[in-house]
């Protein structure tokens, strides 16, 4: 009797080259062309580029910010992908028969589809040099990019705009609260690994729910404010000599403020050229200039942190022109200032929002000015000696 031989498991017949190409082409057609081009360049870069190839890669990266971003995402994941590819090659080497000679690559066919300036035929030019595990690794690389893109999609995103004279309290899904002042605009984006608020205009007060796994960041003008859980205010100066500056004051907890350099209207972390940061605790304030410079940390009293929440405006040696501009956020004042010299006079004190009559009655007592009512219903602010 012959010895028993257990049956061998049925093996899947190998795909022929054309069927394999069709499968890959169908997969690639469903992906973002930029991600595919980045995967193509990254694989070629790792195999080694000559001087001309390096020049072409740098030119492609410089064509659009999306190109560099996609390539960077791949590069950050390269270590893990290399480990996967090595494991796949080892597994394939342990079970695969001796391979037959690889046929020469067929020349690119005319009319092959193009994806955003790079040719699909380029894949066929170097595909035969890669074993099948490398194809799997490449597809895994593309999927990882797409997965990273999914991870970067916000789970919640909403724009908010508050009209003149209004205020809005917004309860966010993470438990934080955003208090928006009049004439303020913001966008809230809650991601899986962070929380972001882009304050485009105006000022806001934030009460942040602690979450160490998802830092809370406010991006305003040239400043980036990062916290875990605290209460702080952010103000973007709209006009005048200080236009574009950002004021950050902390009421409770601790925040980090980082200056950002503006490149073509988009913020770039200042660390690329210099690093300017400030760590603030309760009762401290900094101002970030429009060019990303961060001021020295100063003290601020609690009542001067977002006093608009209590319906008050507080000024400390503030030019009269800036005072009137601030009051106009909450409604028309009817006060007209024609003389720039008078606009430079400094004002101090606390005033109730919406009570322009109270401010107007005090003004001649604290500054050398007089008020003259006009036939148009406006009140002009003139110098005390002017007639």
Secondary structure as the mmCIF struct_conf table of DSSP 4:
data_model
#
loop_
_struct_conf.conf_type_id
_struct_conf.id
_struct_conf.beg_label_comp_id
_struct_conf.beg_label_asym_id
_struct_conf.beg_label_seq_id
_struct_conf.end_label_comp_id
_struct_conf.end_label_asym_id
_struct_conf.end_label_seq_id
HELX_LH_PP_P HELX_LH_PP_P1 UNK A 2 UNK A 4
HELX_LH_PP_P HELX_LH_PP_P2 UNK A 6 UNK A 16
HELX_RH_AL_P HELX_RH_AL_P1 UNK A 17 UNK A 29
TURN_TY1_P TURN_TY1_P1 UNK A 30 UNK A 30
BEND BEND1 UNK A 31 UNK A 31
HELX_RH_AL_P HELX_RH_AL_P2 UNK A 33 UNK A 47
HELX_RH_AL_P HELX_RH_AL_P3 UNK A 51 UNK A 63
HELX_RH_AL_P HELX_RH_AL_P4 UNK A 65 UNK A 76
TURN_TY1_P TURN_TY1_P2 UNK A 77 UNK A 77
HELX_RH_AL_P HELX_RH_AL_P5 UNK A 78 UNK A 95
HELX_LH_PP_P HELX_LH_PP_P3 UNK A 96 UNK A 109
TURN_TY1_P TURN_TY1_P3 UNK A 110 UNK A 111
STRN STRN1 UNK A 114 UNK A 115
TURN_TY1_P TURN_TY1_P4 UNK A 116 UNK A 117
STRN STRN2 UNK A 118 UNK A 119
TURN_TY1_P TURN_TY1_P5 UNK A 120 UNK A 120
HELX_RH_AL_P HELX_RH_AL_P6 UNK A 121 UNK A 127
TURN_TY1_P TURN_TY1_P6 UNK A 128 UNK A 129
BEND BEND2 UNK A 130 UNK A 130
HELX_RH_AL_P HELX_RH_AL_P7 UNK A 132 UNK A 151
TURN_TY1_P TURN_TY1_P7 UNK A 152 UNK A 152
BEND BEND3 UNK A 153 UNK A 153
BEND BEND4 UNK A 155 UNK A 155
STRN STRN3 UNK A 156 UNK A 162
TURN_TY1_P TURN_TY1_P8 UNK A 164 UNK A 165
STRN STRN4 UNK A 168 UNK A 171
TURN_TY1_P TURN_TY1_P9 UNK A 173 UNK A 174
BEND BEND5 UNK A 175 UNK A 175
STRN STRN5 UNK A 177 UNK A 180
TURN_TY1_P TURN_TY1_P10 UNK A 182 UNK A 183
STRN STRN6 UNK A 184 UNK A 190
BEND BEND6 UNK A 192 UNK A 193
STRN STRN7 UNK A 194 UNK A 201
BEND BEND7 UNK A 202 UNK A 202
STRN STRN8 UNK A 203 UNK A 207
HELX_LH_PP_P HELX_LH_PP_P4 UNK A 208 UNK A 210
TURN_TY1_P TURN_TY1_P11 UNK A 212 UNK A 213
BEND BEND8 UNK A 214 UNK A 214
STRN STRN9 UNK A 215 UNK A 220
TURN_TY1_P TURN_TY1_P12 UNK A 221 UNK A 222
STRN STRN10 UNK A 223 UNK A 227
BEND BEND9 UNK A 228 UNK A 229
STRN STRN11 UNK A 231 UNK A 236
BEND BEND10 UNK A 239 UNK A 240
TURN_TY1_P TURN_TY1_P13 UNK A 241 UNK A 244
STRN STRN12 UNK A 246 UNK A 252
BEND BEND11 UNK A 253 UNK A 253
STRN STRN13 UNK A 254 UNK A 263
TURN_TY1_P TURN_TY1_P14 UNK A 264 UNK A 265
STRN STRN14 UNK A 266 UNK A 269
HELX_RH_3T_P HELX_RH_3T_P1 UNK A 270 UNK A 272
TURN_TY1_P TURN_TY1_P15 UNK A 273 UNK A 273
STRN STRN15 UNK A 277 UNK A 281
TURN_TY1_P TURN_TY1_P16 UNK A 282 UNK A 283
STRN STRN16 UNK A 284 UNK A 288
TURN_TY1_P TURN_TY1_P17 UNK A 290 UNK A 291
BEND BEND12 UNK A 292 UNK A 292
STRN STRN17 UNK A 294 UNK A 294
HELX_LH_PP_P HELX_LH_PP_P5 UNK A 295 UNK A 297
STRN STRN18 UNK A 298 UNK A 299
HELX_RH_3T_P HELX_RH_3T_P2 UNK A 302 UNK A 304
BEND BEND13 UNK A 305 UNK A 306
HELX_RH_3T_P HELX_RH_3T_P3 UNK A 307 UNK A 310
TURN_TY1_P TURN_TY1_P18 UNK A 311 UNK A 311
STRN STRN19 UNK A 312 UNK A 319
HELX_RH_AL_P HELX_RH_AL_P8 UNK A 320 UNK A 327
HELX_RH_3T_P HELX_RH_3T_P4 UNK A 328 UNK A 330
BEND BEND14 UNK A 331 UNK A 331
STRN STRN20 UNK A 335 UNK A 337
HELX_RH_AL_P HELX_RH_AL_P9 UNK A 340 UNK A 343
TURN_TY1_P TURN_TY1_P19 UNK A 344 UNK A 344
BEND BEND15 UNK A 345 UNK A 345
STRN STRN21 UNK A 346 UNK A 352
TURN_TY1_P TURN_TY1_P20 UNK A 353 UNK A 354
HELX_RH_AL_P HELX_RH_AL_P10 UNK A 356 UNK A 366
BEND BEND16 UNK A 367 UNK A 368
STRN STRN22 UNK A 369 UNK A 373
TURN_TY1_P TURN_TY1_P21 UNK A 375 UNK A 376
BEND BEND17 UNK A 377 UNK A 377
STRN STRN23 UNK A 379 UNK A 383
TURN_TY1_P TURN_TY1_P22 UNK A 384 UNK A 385
#
